[in-house]
Amino acid sequence: MKRFLIAAAIAAATVATPVLASDVGVSVSIGQPGFYGHIDIGDFPQPRVIYRRPIVVERGVRMDRPPIYLHVPPGHAKHWKKHCREYNACGERVFFVHDDWYEHEYVPRYQERHRDHQDDRRDDRRDEGRDDEHGKNGKGHGKDKGHGHDR
């Protein structure tokens, strides 16, 4: 009976493993290759856009707001009415930037501008939990004691 239960458990784990593996996601943020979504042009050079005029899906779009710039996968700009909700941009005037402009102009400059901020965050994480001038917080293995056992 034990062998049957063990075999059943192994079979169940084998069947469940691919399901769990397929749930793994990758997060890509602005300024990285492969990011799709709203980008802030700010003082970046004028982007190369797919269409010369902004695309509008809904009527009554407010013209007092500036248009937004999006980097989208191939096909999303062409079928914008189908995809605008994914970007929360159906009621906006939208310019789609060329992929090569995003990859070769925007990404390198964005990363250059934000490199200092990323380095600061890494330093903050590295320093987390350090209480004394030696960078120890009392949770490490000291010379006097083993792995938490007093002998």
C-alpha positions in Angstrom: 0.0 0.0 0.0 2.9 2.4 0.8 4.4 1.8 -2.5 1.2 2.6 -4.3 0.8 5.9 -2.3 4.4 6.9 -3.0 4.0 6.1 -6.8 0.7 8.1 -6.8 2.4 11.0 -5.1 5.3 11.0 -7.6 2.9 10.8 -10.5 0.9 13.7 -9.2 4.0 15.8 -8.6 5.2 15.0 -12.2 1.8 16.1 -13.6 1.6 19.2 -11.5 5.2 20.4 -12.1 4.6 21.7 -15.7 1.6 23.6 -14.5 3.6 25.3 -11.9 6.5 26.1 -14.3 4.1 27.7 -16.7 3.0 30.2 -14.0 6.4 31.8 -13.8 6.4 35.3 -15.2 9.1 37.8 -16.1 8.8 41.5 -15.2 10.3 44.0 -17.6 10.2 47.7 -16.7 10.5 50.9 -18.6 13.9 51.6 -20.0 14.6 47.9 -20.6 14.6 46.2 -24.0 11.3 44.3 -24.4 9.2 46.8 -22.4 5.8 47.7 -23.9 3.7 50.6 -22.6 3.7 54.3 -21.9 7.0 56.1 -22.2 7.8 59.6 -21.0 9.4 61.5 -23.8 10.4 64.5 -21.6 13.6 66.0 -23.1 14.5 63.0 -25.2 15.0 63.6 -28.9 11.9 63.7 -31.0 10.8 60.0 -31.4 10.3 58.3 -34.7 6.6 57.5 -34.7 4.7 54.9 -36.8 1.9 57.2 -37.8 2.4 61.0 -38.3 -0.9 61.9 -36.6 -2.0 60.6 -33.2 -4.4 57.7 -33.2 -7.8 58.2 -31.4 -10.2 55.4 -30.7 -13.0 57.1 -28.8 -14.9 60.2 -29.8 -14.8 63.2 -27.5 -11.1 62.9 -26.6 -9.9 65.9 -24.6 -7.6 68.0 -26.7 -6.3 70.0 -23.7 -4.1 67.0 -22.7 -0.9 66.2 -24.5 -0.8 63.1 -26.6 0.9 60.0 -25.0 3.7 58.0 -26.5 3.6 54.2 -26.4 5.9 51.4 -27.3 3.7 48.5 -28.3 4.3 45.0 -29.8 4.0 44.6 -33.6 0.3 44.5 -34.5 -1.0 46.4 -31.5 -0.8 49.8 -33.3 -2.4 48.4 -36.4 -5.3 47.0 -34.4 -5.3 49.7 -31.7 -9.1 49.6 -31.0 -8.6 46.0 -30.0 -5.6 46.7 -27.7 -6.1 50.2 -26.3 -7.7 49.0 -23.0 -4.5 47.0 -22.2 -2.6 50.3 -22.0 -5.5 52.3 -20.4 -5.3 54.6 -23.4 -8.6 54.3 -25.3 -9.6 57.9 -24.6 -6.2 59.4 -25.4 -4.4 60.7 -28.5 -1.6 58.2 -29.0 1.6 58.2 -30.9 3.3 54.8 -31.4 7.1 54.9 -31.3 9.2 52.8 -33.7 10.8 49.8 -32.0 14.3 50.7 -33.3 14.0 54.2 -31.9 13.0 52.8 -28.5 15.8 50.2 -28.4 18.6 52.4 -29.8 17.7 55.9 -28.6 15.4 55.7 -25.6 16.7 52.7 -23.7 20.4 53.7 -23.6 19.6 57.3 -22.6 17.0 56.2 -20.0 19.4 53.7 -18.5 22.2 56.3 -18.4 20.0 58.8 -16.6 18.7 56.3 -14.1 21.9 54.4 -13.5 22.8 56.6 -10.4 19.4 55.9 -8.9 19.7 52.2 -9.5 23.2 52.2 -7.9 21.8 54.1 -4.9 19.0 51.5 -4.4 21.5 48.6 -4.7 23.7 50.3 -2.0 20.7 50.7 0.3 19.7 47.1 0.0 23.3 46.0 0.6 23.4 48.1 3.8 20.0 47.0 5.1 20.3 45.4 8.5 23.8 46.6 9.4 23.7 48.1 12.9 27.3 48.6 13.8 30.4 50.0 12.2 31.6 46.6 11.2 28.5 45.8 9.2 27.3 43.1 11.5 23.8 42.9 13.0 24.4 40.1 15.5 22.8 37.4 13.3 26.0 36.0 11.9 28.1 33.2 13.1 30.6 34.5 15.7 33.8 32.9 16.7 32.6 32.1 20.2 29.4 30.2 19.3 28.6 27.6 16.7 25.2 27.4 14.9 23.2 28.7 17.8 24.1 26.0 20.2 25.6 27.0 23.5 28.2 24.5 24.6 
